[in-house]
Amino acid sequence: MVVACNKMDDKTVSYGQARYEEIVKEVGSYLKKVGYNVEKVRFIPISGWNGDNMIEKSENMPWYKGPTLLEALDMLAPDPPGREAAAPAPAGRLQDWRYWHRARGPCRDRHHAPW
């Protein structure tokens, strides 16, 4: 699992290591409670707006020595041997799911046919 700690460029954070460590501690604690091995989770401080630590190392966070987001995603293990990769979901069903509303049911405008 990879956890991207976004908004590190926010003026209240200012690329601070202290805020990153606070997020790692809080999220790590939650992940541990729900059964994840936190030692195997990669936490990456990023700024999606500025592109920091997404593809290339950020000069704004010299204290972070780990991989970029792209490198961390490339390091994720593929499906276990002997198990076929999951088939992609049909695009139409994904689109229907996005427009689903619990109270009203599926969206019934002119762009989306009823189920």
MDTraj code that builds the backbone (N, CA, C; nanometers):
import mdtraj as md
import numpy as np

residues = "MET VAL VAL ALA CYS ASN LYS MET ASP ASP LYS THR VAL SER TYR GLY GLN ALA ARG TYR GLU GLU ILE VAL LYS GLU VAL GLY SER TYR LEU LYS LYS VAL GLY TYR ASN VAL GLU LYS VAL ARG PHE ILE PRO ILE SER GLY TRP ASN GLY ASP ASN MET ILE GLU LYS SER GLU ASN MET PRO TRP TYR LYS GLY PRO THR LEU LEU GLU ALA LEU ASP MET LEU ALA PRO ASP PRO PRO GLY ARG GLU ALA ALA ALA PRO ALA PRO ALA GLY ARG LEU GLN ASP TRP ARG TYR TRP HIS ARG ALA ARG GLY PRO CYS ARG ASP ARG HIS HIS ALA PRO TRP".split()
xyz = np.array([
    [0.0837, -0.1167, 0.0000],
    [0.0000, 0.0000, 0.0000],
    [0.0888, 0.1239, 0.0000],
    [0.0431, 0.2257, -0.0695],
    [0.1122, 0.3535, -0.0741],
    [0.0162, 0.4598, -0.0237],
    [0.0614, 0.5413, 0.0702],
    [-0.0181, 0.6523, 0.1218],
    [0.0498, 0.7817, 0.0806],
    [-0.0183, 0.8602, -0.0014],
    [0.0343, 0.9894, -0.0456],
    [-0.0181, 1.0978, 0.0476],
    [0.0707, 1.1645, 0.1165],
    [0.0344, 1.2747, 0.2070],
    [0.0373, 1.4031, 0.1255],
    [-0.0773, 1.4412, 0.0728],
    [-0.0876, 1.5545, -0.0191],
    [-0.0977, 1.6861, 0.0571],
    [-0.0914, 1.7940, -0.0162],
    [-0.1050, 1.9310, 0.0352],
    [0.0137, 1.9739, 0.1202],
    [0.1296, 1.9160, 0.0954],
    [0.2478, 1.9559, 0.1716],
    [0.2901, 2.0995, 0.1393],
    [0.2386, 2.1547, 0.0296],
    [0.2702, 2.2916, -0.0086],
    [0.1809, 2.3948, 0.0605],
    [0.0811, 2.3513, 0.1339],
    [-0.0113, 2.4440, 0.1996],
    [0.0649, 2.5373, 0.2927],
    [0.0192, 2.6621, 0.3008],
    [0.0929, 2.7600, 0.3813],
    [0.0920, 2.7263, 0.5304],
    [-0.0024, 2.6448, 0.5765],
    [-0.0017, 2.6044, 0.7174],
    [0.0974, 2.4917, 0.7439],
    [0.1410, 2.4247, 0.6367],
    [0.2349, 2.3124, 0.6490],
    [0.3750, 2.3541, 0.6063],
    [0.3861, 2.4254, 0.4965],
    [0.5134, 2.4742, 0.4418],
    [0.6177, 2.3628, 0.4266],
    [0.5740, 2.2501, 0.3711],
    [0.6630, 2.1362, 0.3460],
    [0.7292, 2.0841, 0.4735],
    [0.6624, 2.0990, 0.5867],
    [0.7217, 2.0642, 0.7150],
    [0.7268, 1.9160, 0.7448],
    [0.8389, 1.8739, 0.7965],
    [0.8582, 1.7343, 0.8347],
    [0.7717, 1.6975, 0.9545],
    [0.7499, 1.7909, 1.0456],
    [0.6701, 1.7622, 1.1653],
    [0.5269, 1.7227, 1.1291],
    [0.4672, 1.7940, 1.0337],
    [0.3302, 1.7612, 0.9927],
    [0.3257, 1.6262, 0.9225],
    [0.4248, 1.5985, 0.8405],
    [0.4331, 1.4686, 0.7732],
    [0.4404, 1.3553, 0.8758],
    [0.5257, 1.3713, 0.9764],
    [0.5395, 1.2672, 1.0783],
    [0.4116, 1.2510, 1.1594],
    [0.3400, 1.3600, 1.1814],
    [0.2114, 1.3529, 1.2516],
    [0.1098, 1.2720, 1.1706],
    [0.1067, 1.2946, 1.0403],
    [0.0151, 1.2203, 0.9524],
    [0.0527, 1.0725, 0.9501],
    [0.1815, 1.0433, 0.9386],
    [0.2279, 0.9041, 0.9367],
    [0.1856, 0.8340, 1.0654],
    [0.2004, 0.9009, 1.1767],
    [0.1643, 0.8411, 1.3063],
    [0.0143, 0.8146, 1.3153],
    [-0.0671, 0.9145, 1.2789],
    [-0.2127, 0.8992, 1.2899],
    [-0.2678, 0.7971, 1.1913],
    [-0.2304, 0.8084, 1.0649],
    [-0.2804, 0.7155, 0.9641],
    [-0.2244, 0.5754, 0.9881],
    [-0.0981, 0.5673, 1.0255],
    [-0.0378, 0.4378, 1.0560],
    [-0.1088, 0.3669, 1.1695],
    [-0.1472, 0.4423, 1.2710],
    [-0.2206, 0.3856, 1.3839],
    [-0.3554, 0.3288, 1.3382],
    [-0.4241, 0.4035, 1.2533],
    [-0.5528, 0.3564, 1.2016],
    [-0.5343, 0.2322, 1.1157],
    [-0.4367, 0.2341, 1.0262],
    [-0.4139, 0.1190, 0.9394],
    [-0.3790, -0.0056, 1.0194],
    [-0.3048, 0.0123, 1.1260],
    [-0.2700, -0.1011, 1.2123],
    [-0.3946, -0.1593, 1.2782],
    [-0.4863, -0.0725, 1.3205],
    [-0.6108, -0.1179, 1.3841],
    [-0.6976, -0.2000, 1.2898],
    [-0.6934, -0.1669, 1.1609],
    [-0.7762, -0.2403, 1.0655],
    [-0.7020, -0.3573, 1.0006],
    [-0.5808, -0.3871, 1.0486],
    [-0.5141, -0.5102, 1.0085],
    [-0.3981, -0.4990, 0.9118],
    [-0.3550, -0.3794, 0.8765],
    [-0.2410, -0.3655, 0.7857],
    [-0.1101, -0.3723, 0.8626],
    [-0.0085, -0.4258, 0.7972],
    [0.1265, -0.4254, 0.8515],
    [0.1879, -0.2906, 0.8124],
    [0.1937, -0.1996, 0.9060],
    [0.2368, -0.0629, 0.8782],
    [0.3817, -0.0573, 0.8313],
    [0.4603, -0.1576, 0.8664],
    [0.6000, -0.1607, 0.8226],
    [0.6111, -0.1703, 0.6701],
    [0.5076, -0.2251, 0.6057],
    [0.5102, -0.2433, 0.4607],
    [0.4401, -0.1298, 0.3857],
    [0.3831, -0.0355, 0.4564],
    [0.3134, 0.0763, 0.3934],
    [0.4123, 0.1889, 0.3668],
    [0.4095, 0.2426, 0.2462],
    [0.4977, 0.3546, 0.2104],
    [0.4194, 0.4848, 0.2219],
    [0.4678, 0.5754, 0.3032],
    [0.4092, 0.7079, 0.3191],
    [0.4957, 0.8066, 0.2410],
    [0.4332, 0.8823, 0.1528],
    [0.5089, 0.9735, 0.0662],
    [0.4497, 1.1136, 0.0752],
    [0.5289, 1.2123, 0.1183],
    [0.4796, 1.3502, 0.1208],
    [0.4822, 1.4078, -0.0208],
    [0.3679, 1.4586, -0.0655],
    [0.3614, 1.5128, -0.2013],
    [0.2888, 1.6463, -0.2038],
    [0.3054, 1.7153, -0.3121],
    [0.2229, 1.8300, -0.3459],
    [0.1732, 1.8050, -0.4871],
    [0.0482, 1.7670, -0.4991],
    [-0.0081, 1.7412, -0.6304],
    [-0.0137, 1.8664, -0.7162],
    [-0.0355, 1.9787, -0.6527],
    [-0.0454, 2.1055, -0.7255],
    [0.0887, 2.1435, -0.7888],
    [0.1965, 2.1296, -0.7115],
    [0.3294, 2.1674, -0.7593],
    [0.4083, 2.0499, -0.8179],
    [0.3588, 1.9288, -0.7979],
    [0.4266, 1.8109, -0.8506],
    [0.5419, 1.7619, -0.7652],
    [0.5524, 1.8092, -0.6423],
    [0.6625, 1.7689, -0.5546],
    [0.6521, 1.6218, -0.5166],
    [0.7604, 1.5486, -0.5351],
    [0.7732, 1.4063, -0.5007],
    [0.6751, 1.3163, -0.5755],
    [0.6221, 1.3630, -0.6844],
    [0.5324, 1.2774, -0.7616],
    [0.6113, 1.1974, -0.8649],
    [0.6889, 1.2660, -0.9466],
    [0.7703, 1.1988, -1.0480],
    [0.9179, 1.2179, -1.0177],
    [0.9519, 1.3366, -0.9710],
    [1.0912, 1.3684, -0.9370],
    [1.1003, 1.4109, -0.7910],
    [1.2172, 1.3902, -0.7313],
    [1.2405, 1.4314, -0.5925],
    [1.2177, 1.5809, -0.5774],
    [1.1644, 1.6198, -0.4637],
    [1.1350, 1.7596, -0.4377],
    [1.2515, 1.8288, -0.3688],
    [1.2853, 1.9464, -0.4180],
    [1.3856, 2.0289, -0.3508],
    [1.3262, 2.0953, -0.2276],
    [1.1932, 2.0991, -0.2193],
    [1.1254, 2.1618, -0.1056],
    [1.1215, 2.0724, 0.0181],
    [1.1499, 1.9437, 0.0007],
    [1.1487, 1.8496, 0.1124],
    [1.2785, 1.7705, 0.1166],
    [1.3902, 1.8357, 0.1431],
    [1.5191, 1.7647, 0.1438],
    [1.5286, 1.6622, 0.2568],
    [1.4446, 1.6733, 0.3572],
    [1.4443, 1.5803, 0.4696],
    [1.3852, 1.4446, 0.4311],
    [1.3083, 1.4366, 0.3228],
    [1.2474, 1.3105, 0.2798],
    [1.3443, 1.2356, 0.1900],
    [1.3820, 1.1150, 0.2302],
    [1.4823, 1.0365, 0.1582],
    [1.4232, 0.9171, 0.0823],
    [1.2925, 0.8992, 0.0904],
    [1.2294, 0.7831, 0.0280],
    [1.2021, 0.8017, -0.1198],
    [1.1266, 0.7073, -0.1777],
    [1.0975, 0.7128, -0.3212],
    [0.9920, 0.8185, -0.3542],
    [0.9863, 0.8550, -0.4819],
    [0.8782, 0.9415, -0.5284],
    [0.7512, 0.8565, -0.5370],
    [0.6389, 0.9225, -0.5613],
    [0.5125, 0.8489, -0.5728],
    [0.5180, 0.7499, -0.6888],
    [0.5697, 0.7926, -0.8019],
    [0.5795, 0.7041, -0.9177],
    [0.6697, 0.5841, -0.8883],
    [0.7832, 0.6082, -0.8241],
    [0.8733, 0.4976, -0.7888],
    [0.8059, 0.4003, -0.6923],
    [0.7328, 0.4530, -0.5955],
    [0.6643, 0.3674, -0.4979],
    [0.5570, 0.2828, -0.5654],
    [0.4841, 0.3411, -0.6590],
    [0.3821, 0.2644, -0.7311],
    [0.4460, 0.1562, -0.8171],
    [0.5608, 0.1868, -0.8755],
    [0.6327, 0.0871, -0.9550],
    [0.6839, -0.0279, -0.8688],
    [0.7069, -0.0030, -0.7399],
    [0.7578, -0.1064, -0.6492],
    [0.6494, -0.2003, -0.5973],
    [0.5223, -0.1654, -0.6179],
    [0.4156, -0.2517, -0.5679],
    [0.4241, -0.3877, -0.6348],
    [0.3999, -0.4916, -0.5572],
    [0.4082, -0.6282, -0.6085],
    [0.2924, -0.6554, -0.7036],
    [0.3188, -0.7281, -0.8104],
    [0.2099, -0.7674, -0.9004],
    [0.1237, -0.8734, -0.8339],
    [0.0198, -0.9162, -0.9019],
    [-0.0658, -1.0218, -0.8485],
    [0.0180, -1.1455, -0.8185],
    [-0.0188, -1.2212, -0.7146],
    [0.0565, -1.3427, -0.6808],
    [0.0598, -1.4414, -0.7968],
    [0.1667, -1.5232, -0.8075],
    [0.1755, -1.6215, -0.9161],
    [0.0582, -1.7186, -0.9104],
    [0.0124, -1.7603, -1.0270],
    [-0.0968, -1.8565, -1.0326],
    [-0.2333, -1.7913, -1.0238],
    [-0.2373, -1.6639, -1.0061],
    [-0.3660, -1.5951, -0.9967],
    [-0.3788, -1.5039, -1.1182],
    [-0.4882, -1.5187, -1.1893],
    [-0.5079, -1.4358, -1.3069],
    [-0.5366, -1.2925, -1.2644],
    [-0.4906, -1.1996, -1.3432],
    [-0.5188, -1.0590, -1.3148],
    [-0.6685, -1.0355, -1.3252],
    [-0.7182, -0.9480, -1.2418],
    [-0.8607, -0.9177, -1.2434],
    [-0.8987, -0.8564, -1.3774],
    [-1.0107, -0.8997, -1.4298],
    [-1.0583, -0.8442, -1.5573],
    [-1.1041, -0.7013, -1.5353],
    [-1.0774, -0.6148, -1.6301],
    [-1.1220, -0.4761, -1.6138],
    [-1.2744, -0.4678, -1.6143],
    [-1.3265, -0.3767, -1.5350],
    [-1.4715, -0.3579, -1.5302],
    [-1.5164, -0.2901, -1.6586],
    [-1.6328, -0.3264, -1.7101],
    [-1.6827, -0.2599, -1.8304],
    [-1.6991, -0.1099, -1.8052],
    [-1.6568, -0.0295, -1.8987],
    [-1.6600, 0.1158, -1.8812],
    [-1.8008, 0.1672, -1.8541],
    [-1.8997, 0.1088, -1.9166],
    [-2.0374, 0.1537, -1.8962],
    [-2.0820, 0.1375, -1.7521],
    [-2.0469, 0.0287, -1.6893],
    [-2.0859, 0.0051, -1.5500],
    [-2.0136, 0.1018, -1.4566],
    [-1.8891, 0.1325, -1.4864],
    [-1.8186, 0.2299, -1.4039],
    [-1.8862, 0.3654, -1.4122],
    [-1.9288, 0.4010, -1.5314],
    [-1.9960, 0.5286, -1.5486],
    [-2.1290, 0.5279, -1.4728],
    [-2.2040, 0.4191, -1.4806],
    [-2.3305, 0.4104, -1.4072],
    [-2.3078, 0.4235, -1.2582],
    [-2.2014, 0.3605, -1.2082],
    [-2.1743, 0.3652, -1.0657],
    [-2.1489, 0.5076, -1.0190],
    [-2.0776, 0.5861, -1.1007],
    [-2.0470, 0.7230, -1.0623],
    [-2.1731, 0.8058, -1.0450],
    [-2.2771, 0.7768, -1.1204],
    [-2.3980, 0.8571, -1.1156],
    [-2.5047, 0.7994, -1.0235],
    [-2.4721, 0.6950, -0.9530],
    [-2.5672, 0.6328, -0.8624],
    [-2.5866, 0.7213, -0.7393],
    [-2.7081, 0.7349, -0.6965],
    [-2.7362, 0.8102, -0.5749],
    [-2.8238, 0.7223, -0.4877],
    [-2.7855, 0.7015, -0.3647],
    [-2.8579, 0.6081, -0.2767],
    [-3.0062, 0.6415, -0.2633],
    [-3.0359, 0.7674, -0.2478],
    [-3.1751, 0.8054, -0.2230],
    [-3.2604, 0.7986, -0.3491],
    [-3.2034, 0.8339, -0.4636],
    [-3.2830, 0.8442, -0.5852],
    [-3.2616, 0.7305, -0.6828],
    [-3.1616, 0.6496, -0.6640],
    [-3.1316, 0.5462, -0.7609],
    [-3.0437, 0.6017, -0.8708],
    [-3.0358, 0.5325, -0.9840],
    [-2.9464, 0.5782, -1.0898],
    [-2.9935, 0.7096, -1.1516],
    [-2.8988, 0.7827, -1.2040],
    [-2.9283, 0.9086, -1.2716],
    [-3.0075, 0.8780, -1.3979],
    [-3.1108, 0.9509, -1.4248],
    [-3.1957, 0.9221, -1.5407],
    [-3.2006, 1.0394, -1.6377],
    [-3.0910, 1.1092, -1.6525],
    [-3.0914, 1.2191, -1.7492],
    [-3.0676, 1.1642, -1.8893],
    [-3.0627, 1.2508, -1.9889],
    [-3.0541, 1.2081, -2.1275],
    [-2.9204, 1.1414, -2.1615],
    [-2.8180, 1.1581, -2.0800],
    [-2.6873, 1.1006, -2.1089],
    [-2.6687, 0.9607, -2.0523],
    [-2.7529, 0.9196, -1.9617],
    [-2.7320, 0.7910, -1.8940],
    [-2.8604, 0.7084, -1.8991],
    [-2.8528, 0.5986, -1.9687],
    [-2.9698, 0.5129, -1.9807],
    [-2.9981, 0.4449, -1.8472],
    [-3.1245, 0.4149, -1.8174],
    [-3.1559, 0.3437, -1.6924],
    [-3.1011, 0.2023, -1.6963],
    [-3.0807, 0.1420, -1.5837],
    [-3.0264, 0.0063, -1.5735],
    [-3.1301, -0.0860, -1.6192],
])
top = md.Topology()
chain = top.add_chain()
for i, resn in enumerate(residues, 1):
    res = top.add_residue(resn, chain, resSeq=i)
    for name in ("N", "CA", "C"):
        top.add_atom(name, md.element.get_by_symbol(name[0]), res)
traj = md.Trajectory(xyz[None], top)
